[in-house]
Amino acid sequence: MTGVGKAAAEEAETLWPPGFAAWIKAGVFYQKSSRYLASLLRPLGLTVAQFDGLANLYVGDGITQQELAERLLVTKGNVTGLVNRLSERSLVERRLHPQDRRANTVHLTAQGRALAKDALEVQRLVVDETMGVLSLRDKEKLRALLTQAVERVDELLDGAS
């Protein structure tokens, strides 16, 4: 390596240490794959946020808006708008909570369940296409590494509360 090349590499390492570079790459992967997913969901008439809501209800129907907000990692106010839009399209419906009359639960309609199922197939395609470049062993290792990172963030968030 030439003196200029070596100096540039050392400067890059200082500015972008491996942990920071990996964090940036994870963010770039998420952003780009979300854009790709959005482009494939558009013909179904869904945004990524609407898909996330439907997908969460598909695997766990009949939850409160607060529970949905926690699953989606957004505020209850954001979920209210999301549920309103999905309800206007007859994809979800609110029902009185069976134990708490002050709360509603959110349920998929038959139309919402069918659309969620179609959209989940689109997501599976995106995952297969984007993660298909990795071996099974690499996918398992990546999952394990990201799980460790998520657990660390959870610890930091718990400490910040």
Residue pairs with C-beta under 8 A, 6 or more apart in sequence:
1 9
16 24
26 146
29 130
33 126
33 130
34 48
36 126
36 130
37 48
37 51
37 122
37 123
37 126
38 47
38 48
40 122
40 125
40 126
41 47
41 48
41 51
41 119
41 122
44 115
44 118
44 119
44 122
45 89
46 54
46 115
46 119
49 72
49 82
50 82
50 85
50 86
51 116
51 119
51 123
52 72
53 68
53 72
53 79
53 82
53 83
53 86
53 92
54 86
54 91
54 92
54 108
54 112
54 115
54 116
54 119
55 116
55 119
55 120
55 123
56 63
56 68
56 71
56 72
57 63
57 68
57 92
57 106
57 107
57 108
57 112
57 116
58 108
58 113
58 116
58 117
58 120
60 71
61 106
61 107
61 108
62 95
62 105
62 106
62 107
63 71
63 105
63 106
64 97
64 103
64 104
64 105
64 106
65 76
65 79
65 80
65 83
65 103
65 104
65 106
66 76
66 79
66 103
68 79
68 83
68 106
69 75
69 76
69 78
69 79
72 78
72 79
72 82
83 92
83 94
83 106
86 92
86 112
87 93
87 94
90 109
90 111
90 112
91 108
91 109
91 111
91 112
91 115
92 106
92 107
92 108
92 109
92 112
93 106
93 107
93 109
94 104
94 105
94 106
94 107
95 104
95 105
95 107
96 103
96 104
96 105
97 103
97 104
97 105
98 105
108 116
131 139
134 142
